[in-house]
């Protein structure tokens, strides 16, 4: 189970990413979200900020944040499938997540 600190970290970093996209006048589409979500979660796991066992729950939280920004148009079943795909992704693209740490 994710701690409050972990949940806040996930949300705060996602908000930083969204603000960066806004500053660049770029939108967040499903593909970019997937790249961000997979990369940031793999960064967290690699940095011991999340355990591998916590990754699926963190993927679901990120998916819910994305869905909220999309006015909750994604069904609960689809959110679970998206989170599962993200949690299985092993990609770590630093160029995608760099704005969070800049």
C-alpha positions as CSV (number, residue, x, y, z in Angstrom):
1,X,0.0,0.0,0.0
2,X,1.3,3.4,-0.9
3,X,2.1,5.9,1.8
4,X,0.7,9.4,1.9
5,X,4.2,10.6,1.1
6,X,4.4,8.4,-2.0
7,X,0.9,9.4,-3.2
8,X,1.9,13.1,-2.8
9,X,5.1,12.6,-4.7
10,X,3.3,10.9,-7.6
11,X,0.7,13.7,-7.7
12,X,3.2,16.6,-7.3
13,X,5.5,15.2,-10.0
14,X,2.6,14.7,-12.4
15,X,1.4,18.3,-11.8
16,X,5.0,19.5,-12.5
17,X,4.9,17.6,-15.7
18,X,1.5,19.0,-16.7
19,X,2.7,22.6,-16.0
20,X,5.8,22.0,-18.1
21,X,3.6,20.8,-21.0
22,X,1.4,23.9,-20.6
23,X,4.5,26.2,-20.6
24,X,5.5,24.6,-23.9
25,X,2.0,24.8,-25.2
26,X,1.9,21.0,-25.6
27,X,-1.1,18.8,-24.7
28,X,-1.0,15.5,-23.0
29,X,-2.2,12.7,-25.1
30,X,-2.5,9.0,-24.3
31,X,0.9,8.1,-25.8
32,X,2.8,10.8,-24.0
33,X,1.0,9.9,-20.7
34,X,2.1,6.3,-21.2
35,X,5.7,7.3,-21.8
36,X,5.7,9.6,-18.8
37,X,3.9,7.1,-16.5
38,X,6.2,4.2,-17.3
39,X,9.3,6.2,-17.1
40,X,8.5,8.0,-13.8
41,X,7.4,4.8,-12.1
42,X,10.6,3.0,-13.3
43,X,12.6,5.9,-12.0
44,X,10.9,5.7,-8.6
45,X,11.5,1.9,-8.4
46,X,15.2,2.3,-9.5
47,X,15.6,5.0,-6.9
48,X,13.9,2.9,-4.2
49,X,11.2,5.5,-3.8
50,X,8.7,2.7,-4.7
51,X,9.0,-1.0,-4.4
52,X,8.2,-3.2,-7.4
53,X,5.2,-4.5,-5.5
54,X,3.9,-0.9,-5.1
55,X,4.3,-0.1,-8.8
56,X,0.8,-1.4,-9.9
57,X,-1.0,0.7,-7.3
58,X,1.1,3.7,-8.3
59,X,0.3,3.1,-11.9
60,X,-3.4,3.1,-11.0
61,X,-3.0,6.3,-9.1
62,X,-1.3,8.0,-12.1
63,X,-4.0,6.7,-14.4
64,X,-6.7,8.2,-12.2
65,X,-4.9,11.5,-12.2
66,X,-4.8,11.4,-16.0
67,X,-8.4,10.4,-16.2
68,X,-9.4,13.3,-13.9
69,X,-7.7,15.7,-16.4
70,X,-9.8,14.1,-19.1
71,X,-13.0,14.8,-17.2
72,X,-13.2,11.1,-16.0
73,X,-14.2,9.7,-19.4
74,X,-12.2,6.4,-18.9
75,X,-14.1,3.6,-17.3
76,X,-12.9,1.9,-14.1
77,X,-12.3,-1.3,-16.0
78,X,-10.2,0.5,-18.6
79,X,-8.3,2.3,-15.9
80,X,-7.3,-1.0,-14.5
81,X,-6.1,-2.2,-17.9
82,X,-4.1,1.0,-18.5
83,X,-2.5,0.7,-15.0
84,X,-1.6,-2.9,-15.7
85,X,0.1,-2.0,-19.0
86,X,2.0,0.8,-17.3
87,X,3.1,-1.3,-14.4
88,X,4.5,-3.9,-16.9
89,X,6.4,-1.3,-18.9
90,X,10.2,-1.3,-18.2
91,X,11.0,1.8,-20.2
92,X,12.9,4.6,-18.6
93,X,13.2,7.7,-20.8
94,X,14.9,10.4,-18.9
95,X,14.1,13.0,-21.6
96,X,10.4,12.6,-20.9
97,X,10.7,12.9,-17.1
98,X,13.5,15.5,-17.0
99,X,11.0,18.4,-16.6
100,X,9.9,17.0,-13.3
101,X,13.4,17.4,-11.9
102,X,14.5,20.6,-13.7
